[in-house]
Amino acid sequence: MIRMNGLKKCGYLISLVGEALIIIQAIIFFSQLILYKFILERVNFELMVFLPLIFIPIVASMELLILIADRKAIKFLDMSCYIALLFFAALSLYLGGGWYFGIIFVMIGILIRIASKTWQNKVKFGKKYILILLVILILLPFTSLLIQSSVKVSNARTIPAESMSGPPRYDNILYMTPILEHYTWVPAQDNAEIEFLKATIGPSGDYYKIGFSVSCWYSANLVNNSGVWDFEPTELYYKLNRSIDTNTPVLFHMNGGNWGSNGINNDLLMELWENDSNCQFDQYGVVPPMQPADFVLLDRLFSLQKDTDFNKYREIHLKQAAGILVNFSQNYPDLFVGCSLDSEIHLDYTLGDELYYDYNPLVIGEYQNWLASRYTLVEYNSKFEQAESSFSTIDAPRDPSYGDPLWEEWTLFRQHLVQQNVELQAKWLNESGIPQNKIYSHQILTKPDDKSAYYSRCDPLETAVTQYGVVGITRYNYINPERFWDIYDLSGPNWGNFEWNIWHERVQSDYHLYLIQLKAMYQAGVHVICPNGWFEFNNPRLMIRNNTIFHRALVKFAYSIKDVPRGTSPDGFLTFLDYLFISFMNFDEFQLDFMSFTDFIDFLLDRIWFIGLIFAISVIGVIGIKIFAKFPIKKRLKPNA
């Protein structure tokens, strides 16, 4: 048998295990942050081998806190140390699983060290019990991670393999088409850049094709032909020729709406934009002011109402551009990947959550007709407790009140307005001759309970569904792998992600996370992925050309799936280690979007029960030690035991 200093050694050992976990997590976390923030686009990531040196102060600070708690034994000042540790534990829920488990281990170690002081010479404690206690404390926190990861792998869904079987064809090929918007307009130079792109993120294979994607500015590229405005195809033909010259598949983002005007660079677009009747009104009847003509329309957005003059021209010019693409697809069927619709069709939200759109008079008239198609006047007055004499006199509610039946009805209509706009553009492309399976919507993927998506932008995922095409999304930052199956459930194994990038300081340089997201999309049946962007000068965080970590992930992914029909290669599926990595790093859905202090507080409050549980265990442990200390044990150890 040994004296209680054996128990104290056990406490020290457990604390050291916790510190080791903290150090591991800290190295991962700060390496991600520093690698991205300071050396992205400057040096090769693999050269940064000295980063662990910066964690010496972290360990020293943690040990200082431990020594304070250790020296104070079980006095009341202990609680301040515990509160500080609990704060670190709460913070670790945001930063990553290693911090979280490390803090728990440190706390357990401190409790044992305090107990060893209080119980000294009062109980017997054998070496084997120390080992048993140590093993239990080490295994318990990780058991849930192991079980959770195993369950996720065993329950993982896969797309029907039989639908993808057979020789290579459009339906069973995965297309990787980075967004390439910057051109020198010198054919030889631009062709060389496309070849460099393919060589950098390749290779291609029978069932995996590397291409590029570009915008077709169908509202911006116009020409006035004797008073008639037509689509001007010079730029479109130039981009098509780059595909032909390099034998590279190409996808076109049909951008001519609010995010695709490419600035106001023709007189027709300026005239339409200056006319308030073509724009979105807030609930006070105000249209946002004009901006410089070379800006993308961030605030003053065109109305989505189908009968505005802008939408009439939009249909004409989209169909003219689509006719050229149809001819291209007939002559080069293997090079035409398809079209995505206007990027992110939604109502205005850029001026703050307190403003709601669209109260354009034309929209109010369509709202009245929409209500008349759903209710009789008696049904409307009864359901919403109104006393209207005619649908033509009904106004949309102007005072936001979540949960109010009339406000919720107005919100459903506004979502219908967005989805209708998606549907119309897909219909125009389909009527022009582009097949349904090559027309993709392009909506923002947000979590189901996102209030901004539901009430402000009015563009939940369901607005991406169209009978004339298939579902496409925009998604930046990390997303839980299971969420991609929400897209599959709406569209089946033919959907696309038309703007994708991790785009976050914490994990912009995380090779494993890029690969995990690629696998998650692949397993859920993605057909087209458009990493954004190959060149990106306005936002360097998005630039792929110089991101060697991103390149490595794309190459690794290509080798694992390129020779097997799309979505069916087990090498491209998420593994047990992938799920374990996600859990250890504590990646939670959309967690990486949190940028403000209030969002962080909300995040902690969502997990208050777990933080409270840790706190309760700690308090009970301290109280138990104090109570035990007040009742001396009659049978003491012998002096030389």
C-alpha positions in Angstrom: 0.0 0.0 0.0 1.1 3.6 -0.5 0.5 6.9 1.2 -2.0 9.4 -0.2 0.8 11.0 -2.3 0.1 8.1 -4.7 -3.4 9.5 -5.2 -1.8 12.9 -5.7 0.4 11.5 -8.4 -2.7 10.1 -10.1 -4.2 13.6 -10.0 -1.0 15.0 -11.5 -1.1 12.4 -14.2 -4.7 13.0 -15.1 -4.0 16.7 -15.2 -1.1 16.2 -17.6 -3.4 14.1 -19.9 -5.8 17.0 -20.0 -3.0 19.4 -20.7 -1.7 17.2 -23.5 -5.2 17.2 -25.1 -5.3 21.0 -24.7 -2.0 21.3 -26.4 -3.0 19.0 -29.3 -6.2 21.0 -29.9 -4.3 24.3 -29.5 -1.8 23.3 -32.1 -4.5 22.3 -34.5 -6.6 25.4 -33.9 -3.9 28.0 -33.9 -2.1 26.3 -36.8 -5.2 26.6 -38.9 -5.7 30.2 -37.9 -2.1 31.4 -38.3 -1.4 29.4 -41.4 -4.3 31.0 -43.1 -4.2 34.5 -41.6 -0.5 35.2 -42.1 0.9 33.0 -44.8 -1.8 32.0 -47.2 -0.7 32.8 -50.7 2.9 33.4 -49.5 4.6 30.2 -48.6 4.0 26.5 -48.8 2.0 25.3 -45.8 4.2 22.2 -45.2 7.2 24.4 -44.2 5.6 25.7 -41.0 7.1 23.2 -38.6 7.9 25.6 -35.7 4.3 26.6 -34.8 4.1 24.3 -31.7 6.6 26.7 -29.9 3.9 29.3 -29.5 2.0 27.0 -27.1 4.5 27.1 -24.3 2.8 30.2 -22.9 -0.6 28.4 -23.1 0.7 25.4 -21.1 2.4 27.7 -18.6 -0.8 29.7 -18.0 -2.8 26.5 -17.5 -0.4 25.0 -15.0 -0.3 28.3 -13.1 -4.1 28.1 -12.7 -3.8 24.5 -11.6 -1.1 25.4 -9.0 -3.4 28.1 -7.6 -6.2 25.6 -7.1 -3.8 23.0 -5.7 -2.2 25.4 -3.2 -5.6 26.6 -2.0 -6.7 23.1 -1.3 -10.4 23.1 -0.5 -10.8 26.7 0.7 -13.5 28.9 -0.7 -11.0 30.5 -3.1 -11.1 27.2 -4.9 -14.4 28.1 -6.4 -12.9 31.1 -8.3 -10.5 28.7 -9.9 -13.3 26.3 -10.8 -15.3 29.0 -12.3 -12.4 30.0 -14.4 -11.9 26.4 -15.5 -15.6 26.1 -16.3 -15.4 29.2 -18.4 -12.5 27.5 -20.4 -14.6 24.4 -20.7 -17.5 26.4 -22.1 -15.2 28.2 -24.4 -13.8 24.9 -25.5 -17.3 23.8 -26.7 -16.8 26.4 -29.4 -13.1 25.9 -30.1 -12.9 22.2 -30.3 -13.3 18.8 -28.6 -9.7 18.6 -27.5 -10.0 21.7 -25.4 -13.2 20.4 -23.9 -12.0 17.0 -22.9 -8.6 18.5 -21.8 -10.4 20.9 -19.4 -12.5 18.1 -17.9 -9.3 16.0 -17.3 -7.6 19.0 -15.7 -10.6 19.5 -13.4 -10.7 15.8 -12.4 -6.9 15.9 -11.7 -7.3 19.0 -9.5 -10.1 17.3 -7.5 -8.0 14.3 -6.9 -5.0 16.4 -5.9 -7.2 18.4 -3.4 -8.6 15.1 -2.1 -5.1 13.8 -1.5 -4.3 16.7 0.7 -7.6 16.5 2.7 -7.5 12.7 3.1 -3.9 12.4 3.9 -3.2 9.4 6.3 -6.9 8.7 6.5 -7.6 6.0 3.9 -5.9 3.2 2.1 -5.3 3.5 -1.6 -3.6 0.7 -3.6 -1.5 1.1 -6.8 -3.9 -1.0 -8.8 -6.8 1.3 -7.8 -4.9 4.2 -9.2 -4.4 2.4 -12.5 -8.1 1.4 -12.6 -9.2 5.0 -11.8 -6.9 6.4 -14.4 -8.1 4.0 -17.1 -11.8 4.7 -16.3 -11.3 8.4 -16.4 -9.4 8.3 -19.7 -11.8 5.9 -21.4 -15.1 7.4 -20.3 -14.9 10.8 -22.1 -13.9 9.2 -25.4 -16.4 6.3 -25.4 -19.2 8.5 -26.5 -17.1 9.8 -29.4 -16.2 6.3 -30.5 -19.8 5.1 -30.3 -21.2 8.1 -32.1 -18.7 7.8 -34.9 -19.4 4.1 -35.3 -23.2 4.7 -35.4 -22.9 7.4 -38.0 -20.8 5.2 -40.3 -23.2 2.3 -39.9 -26.2 4.4 -40.5 -24.7 6.5 -43.4 -26.9 6.7 -46.5 -25.7 6.1 -50.0 -27.4 6.8 -53.4 -28.8 3.9 -55.4 -25.8 2.4 -57.1 -27.9 0.8 -59.9 -28.9 4.3 -61.2 -25.3 5.2 -61.8 -24.1 1.9 -63.3 -23.0 1.5 -66.9 -20.4 3.2 -69.1 -19.6 6.9 -68.6 -22.4 9.3 -69.5 -23.6 12.7 -68.3 -25.7 11.3 -65.5 -23.0 9.2 -63.8 -20.1 11.6 -64.1 -19.1 14.1 -61.4 -18.1 17.5 -62.7 -15.6 19.7 -60.7 -15.8 23.2 -62.3 -14.1 25.9 -60.3 -15.4 29.4 -61.0 -13.0 31.2 -63.4 -14.1 34.8 -64.0 -10.8 36.6 -64.6 -9.6 36.6 -68.3 -6.8 38.4 -70.1 -8.8 38.2 -73.3 -5.7 36.8 -75.0 -6.7 33.3 -76.1 -3.3 31.7 -75.7 -2.9 33.0 -72.2 -6.4 32.1 -71.0 -6.1 28.6 -72.6 -2.8 28.1 -70.7 -4.5 29.1 -67.5 -7.3 26.6 -68.0 -4.7 23.9 -68.7 -2.9 24.9 -65.5 -6.1 24.7 -63.5 -6.8 21.1 -64.7 -3.2 20.0 -64.0 -3.3 21.5 -60.5 -6.5 19.9 -59.2 -6.5 16.8 -61.4 -6.6 14.2 -62.6 -9.8 13.6 -64.5 -11.1 10.1 -65.1 -13.9 8.3 -66.9 -16.4 9.3 -64.2 -14.8 12.5 -62.9 -14.3 15.5 -65.2 -12.5 18.7 -64.3 -13.8 21.8 -66.1 -14.4 25.5 -65.3 -17.5 27.6 -64.8 -18.1 31.2 -65.8 -20.9 33.7 -65.8 -23.1 34.6 -68.7 -24.0 38.3 -68.1 -27.2 38.2 -70.0 -28.5 41.5 -68.6 -25.2 43.4 -68.7 -23.9 42.4 -72.1 -26.4 44.2 -74.4 -26.3 46.1 -77.6 -28.8 48.7 -79.0 -29.7 47.7 -82.5 -31.7 50.6 -83.9 -33.7 51.1 -80.7 -34.0 47.4 -79.9 -31.9 46.0 -77.1 -30.5 42.6 -77.8 -28.0 40.3 -76.0 -24.4 41.0 -77.2 -22.7 37.5 -77.5 -19.0 38.4 -78.0 -18.0 37.7 -74.4 -20.0 34.5 -74.4 -18.5 33.2 -77.6 -15.0 34.0 -76.2 -15.7 31.8 -73.2 -17.1 29.0 -75.3 -14.0 29.0 -77.5 -11.8 28.6 -74.4 -13.8 25.4 -73.7 -13.4 24.2 -77.3 -9.7 25.0 -77.6 -8.8 23.2 -74.4 -11.4 20.4 -74.7 -12.6 21.3 -71.2 -16.2 21.0 -69.9 -17.8 24.3 -69.0 -20.8 25.3 -66.9 -22.5 28.7 -67.2 -23.9 30.7 -64.3 -26.8 32.6 -66.0 -26.3 35.8 -64.0 -28.6 38.6 -65.0 -30.6 39.3 -61.8 -29.8 41.2 -58.7 -26.4 39.6 -58.1 -25.5 39.2 -61.8 -25.8 42.6 -63.4 -22.0 43.0 -63.3 -22.6 46.6 -62.6 -24.8 49.0 -64.6 -22.9 49.2 -67.9 -25.6 49.8 -70.4 -28.3 52.5 -70.8 -31.2 50.1 -70.7 -30.2 48.6 -67.3 -29.6 52.0 -65.9 -33.0 53.2 -67.1 -34.8 50.2 -65.6 -32.9 50.5 -62.3 -33.7 54.2 -61.9 -37.4 53.4 -62.2 -38.8 52.6 -58.7 -41.5 50.5 -60.2 -38.9 47.9 -61.1 -37.4 47.8 -57.5 -38.2 46.4 -54.1 -40.1 48.6 -51.6 -39.8 48.2 -47.8 -42.8 48.2 -45.5 -42.7 52.0 -45.3 -43.0 52.3 -49.0 -39.3 53.4 -49.4 -37.0 52.2 -52.2 -33.3 52.2 -51.2 -31.3 55.0 -52.9 -29.2 54.7 -56.0 -25.6 53.5 -55.7 -22.6 54.1 -58.0 -23.3 52.5 -61.3 -20.3 50.2 -61.2 -21.5 48.4 -58.1 -23.3 45.1 -58.0 -26.8 45.9 -56.7 -26.3 45.2 -53.0 -29.1 47.4 -51.6 -31.4 48.6 -54.4 -32.6 45.3 -55.7 -34.9 44.7 -58.6 -38.3 43.4 -57.7 -39.0 39.7 -58.2 -42.6 40.4 -59.4 -43.1 38.7 -62.7 -44.7 41.6 -64.6 -42.1 44.3 -64.1 -40.4 45.8 -67.1 -37.1 44.4 -65.9 -38.4 40.9 -65.9 -39.8 41.2 -69.4 -36.4 42.2 -70.7 -34.8 39.6 -68.5 -36.8 36.8 -70.3 -35.9 38.1 -73.8 -32.2 38.4 -73.2 -31.9 35.1 -71.2 -33.5 33.3 -74.1 -31.2 34.9 -76.6 -28.2 33.8 -74.7 -29.7 30.3 -74.1 -30.1 29.8 -77.8 -26.3 30.1 -78.3 -25.7 27.6 -75.5 -28.2 25.2 -77.0 -26.3 25.3 -80.3 -23.0 24.8 -78.5 -24.4 21.8 -76.6 -25.6 20.2 -79.8 -22.2 20.5 -81.4 -20.1 19.7 -78.3 -22.3 17.6 -76.0 -19.4 16.4 -73.9 -18.3 19.9 -73.1 -21.6 21.4 -72.0 -22.2 20.7 -68.3 -25.3 22.9 -67.9 -26.5 26.2 -66.5 -27.1 27.5 -63.0 -29.7 30.2 -62.5 -29.3 33.7 -61.2 -27.1 33.5 -58.1 -29.1 33.5 -54.9 -32.5 34.8 -55.7 -34.1 36.4 -52.6 -35.7 39.5 -51.2 -33.6 42.4 -50.0 -32.1 42.1 -46.5 -28.9 44.1 -46.7 -30.1 47.2 -44.8 -31.0 45.4 -41.6 -33.4 42.9 -40.1 -35.9 45.7 -39.2 -36.7 46.3 -42.9 -38.8 43.8 -44.9 -39.4 43.6 -48.6 -41.2 43.6 -51.1 -44.1 46.1 -50.8 -43.9 47.2 -54.5 -47.5 48.0 -55.6 -47.3 45.3 -58.3 -46.4 42.8 -55.5 -49.3 43.8 -53.4 -51.6 43.3 -56.4 -50.2 39.8 -56.9 -50.6 39.1 -53.2 -54.3 40.0 -53.5 -54.7 37.6 -56.4 -52.7 34.9 -54.6 -55.1 35.2 -51.6 -58.1 35.0 -53.8 -56.8 31.7 -55.3 -56.5 30.2 -51.8 -59.6 31.4 -50.0 -63.1 32.7 -50.5 -63.6 36.1 -48.9 -65.6 34.5 -46.1 -62.8 32.0 -45.4 -60.2 34.8 -45.4 -62.1 37.0 -43.0 -62.8 34.1 -40.7 -59.3 32.7 -40.6 -57.5 36.0 -40.1 -60.3 37.8 -38.1 -60.7 40.5 -40.8 -63.7 42.3 -42.2 -62.6 42.9 -45.8 -65.3 43.5 -48.5 -63.0 42.7 -51.4 -59.6 41.1 -52.1 -58.7 44.2 -54.0 -58.7 46.3 -50.9 -56.4 44.0 -48.8 -53.0 45.4 -48.0 -50.1 43.3 -46.8 -49.3 43.5 -43.1 -46.7 46.2 -42.4 -45.8 45.4 -38.7 -43.6 42.3 -38.4 -45.1 39.9 -35.8 -43.7 36.4 -35.8 -46.4 33.9 -35.2 -49.3 36.2 -36.2 -51.4 34.3 -38.8 -51.6 37.2 -41.2 -47.8 37.9 -41.0 -47.1 34.2 -41.5 -49.4 34.1 -44.5 -47.6 37.2 -46.0 -44.3 35.4 -45.4 -45.5 32.3 -47.3 -46.5 34.5 -50.2 -43.1 36.3 -50.2 -41.4 32.8 -50.3 -43.8 32.0 -53.2 -42.6 35.2 -54.9 -38.9 34.0 -54.7 -39.7 30.4 -55.8 -41.8 31.7 -58.7 -38.8 33.8 -59.9 -36.6 30.6 -59.8 -39.3 28.7 -61.6 -39.7 31.3 -64.4 -36.0 31.5 -65.2 -35.8 27.7 -65.3 -38.8 27.6 -67.6 -37.3 30.2 -70.0 -34.1 28.1 -70.3 -36.1 24.9 -70.8 -38.3 26.5 -73.4 -35.1 27.6 -75.2 -34.0 23.9 -75.6 -31.8 23.3 -72.5 -32.8 19.9 -71.0 -34.3 19.9 -67.5 -31.4 17.8 -66.0 -28.9 20.5 -67.0 -30.7 23.4 -65.4 -29.8 24.0 -61.8 -31.2 26.5 -59.3 -28.7 28.5 -57.3 -30.1 29.2 -53.8 -28.5 29.7 -50.4 -28.4 26.6 -48.2 -29.1 27.7 -44.6 -30.3 25.8 -41.5 -34.0 25.1 -41.4 -34.7 27.5 -38.5 -32.8 30.4 -39.9 -35.0 33.5 -39.3 -33.2 35.6 -41.9 -33.8 32.9 -44.6 -37.4 32.5 -43.6 -38.6 36.0 -42.8 -36.1 38.4 -44.4 -34.6 36.9 -47.6 -37.6 34.5 -47.9 -35.4 31.9 -49.6 -35.5 28.6 -47.6 -34.1 25.6 -49.4 -37.6 24.7 -50.7 -37.4 27.8 -53.0 -34.7 26.0 -55.0 -37.2 23.3 -56.3 -38.4 23.8 -59.8 -40.3 21.5 -62.2 -38.1 22.8 -65.0 -34.8 21.9 -63.4 -33.0 20.5 -60.4 -31.8 21.8 -57.1 -28.6 23.8 -56.8 -27.2 25.6 -53.8 -24.5 28.1 -52.5 -22.7 27.0 -49.4 -19.7 28.4 -47.7 -18.1 27.4 -44.4 -18.6 24.0 -42.8 -21.8 22.1 -42.9 -22.8 18.8 -41.2 -22.6 16.0 -43.7 -26.2 15.0 -42.9 -27.5 18.3 -44.2 -26.5 17.4 -47.8 -29.1 14.7 -47.7 -31.8 17.4 -47.4 -30.9 18.4 -50.9 -30.9 14.8 -52.1 -34.4 14.3 -50.6 -35.6 17.3 -52.7 -33.8 16.5 -56.0 -32.5 13.0 -55.9 -28.9 12.2 -57.0 -28.7 15.2 -59.4 -27.9 18.5 -57.6 -25.1 21.0 -57.6 -23.1 23.3 -55.3 -22.4 26.3 -57.4 -20.4 28.3 -54.9 -18.4 26.3 -52.4 -15.4 27.2 -50.2 -14.6 26.7 -46.5 -13.9 30.5 -46.3 -13.2 30.8 -42.7 -10.0 31.8 -40.9 -10.1 28.9 -38.5 -10.2 26.1 -41.1 -9.2 27.7 -44.4 -6.0 25.7 -44.3 -7.5 22.4 -43.0 -6.8 19.7 -45.5 -9.0 17.1 -43.7 -12.0 19.4 -43.6 -11.9 20.1 -47.3 -11.7 16.3 -48.0 -14.5 15.6 -45.5 -16.8 18.1 -47.2 -16.0 16.7 -50.6 -16.8 13.2 -49.4 -20.0 14.3 -47.8 -21.3 15.9 -51.0 -20.2 13.0 -53.1 -21.9 10.4 -50.9 -25.1 12.4 -51.1 -25.2 12.4 -54.9 -23.8 15.8 -55.9 -23.4 16.1 -59.7 -21.6 19.4 -60.1 -19.3 21.3 -57.7 -18.1 24.8 -58.4 -15.3 25.8 -55.9 -15.2 29.6 -55.7 -13.1 31.0 -57.0 -9.9 30.2 -59.0 -9.1 33.9 -59.1 -10.5 36.1 -56.4 -9.1 39.5 -56.1 -11.9 41.2 -54.2 -11.8 38.6 -51.4 -8.4 36.8 -51.3 -9.7 34.4 -48.7 -11.6 32.7 -51.4 -8.8 32.4 -54.0 -8.1 28.8 -54.8 -5.2 29.2 -57.2 -2.6 29.7 -54.5 -4.2 27.5 -51.8 -2.0 24.4 -51.9 -4.0 22.7 -49.1 -7.2 23.0 -51.2 -5.3 21.6 -54.2 -4.1 18.6 -52.2 -7.6 17.7 -51.0 -9.0 18.0 -54.6 -6.2 15.8 -56.0 -6.7 13.2 -53.2 -10.4 13.2 -53.8 -10.0 12.8 -57.6 -7.8 9.7 -57.3 -10.4 8.1 -54.9 -13.4 8.4 -57.2 -12.4 9.1 -60.8 -12.7 5.6 -62.2 -16.0 4.6 -60.5 -19.6 5.8 -61.4 -20.6 8.9 -59.5 -21.5 8.5 -55.9 -20.7 4.8 -55.7 -17.0 4.6 -54.8 -16.5 3.5 -51.2 -13.2 5.3 -51.2 -15.1 8.5 -51.6 -17.4 7.9 -48.6 -17.0 9.2 -45.1 -15.1 6.9 -42.8 -15.1 6.3 -39.0 -11.9 8.4 -38.7 -13.7 11.3 -40.6 -16.5 11.3 -38.1 -14.1 11.0 -35.2 -12.2 14.0 -36.5 -15.4 16.1 -36.8 -16.4 15.2 -33.3 -12.9 15.8 -31.8 -12.7 19.2 -33.5 -16.3 19.9 -32.4 -17.4 21.1 -35.8 -21.1 21.9 -35.5 -23.5 22.9 -38.2 -22.9 26.5 -39.3 -20.9 27.0 -36.1 -18.1 28.6 -38.1 -20.5 31.4 -39.1 -20.5 32.8 -35.6 -18.6 36.1 -35.8 -20.2 38.3 -33.1 -20.1 38.2 -29.3 -23.9 37.9 -29.1 -23.8 34.9 -31.4 -21.2 33.3 -29.2 -23.3 33.9 -26.1 -26.3 32.3 -27.8 -24.1 29.4 -28.7 -23.1 28.9 -25.0 -26.7 29.3 -23.8 -27.8 26.5 -26.2 -25.4 24.2 -24.3 -26.0 25.6 -20.8 -27.4 22.2 -19.6 -24.1 20.6 -20.4 -22.0 23.3 -18.8 -24.3 23.1 -15.7 -23.8 19.4 -15.5 -20.0 19.8 -15.4 -20.3 22.5 -12.8 -22.6 20.4 -10.7 -20.2 17.5 -10.7 -17.3 19.7 -9.7 -19.3 21.3 -6.8 -20.5 17.9 -5.6 -16.9 16.7 -5.7 -15.6 19.6 -3.6 -18.5 19.3 -1.1 -18.0 15.6 -0.9 -14.3 16.1 0.0 -15.1 18.7 2.7 -17.8 16.5 4.3 -15.5 13.5 4.2 -12.8 15.6 5.9 -15.1 16.4 8.8 -15.6 12.8 9.8 -12.3 11.2 10.7 -11.8 7.6 10.0 -11.0 5.6 13.1 -8.7 3.1 11.3 -5.7 5.1 10.3 -2.7 3.9 8.3 0.3 2.7 10.3 3.2 5.2 10.4 5.4 3.1 8.1 2.5 1.9 5.8 
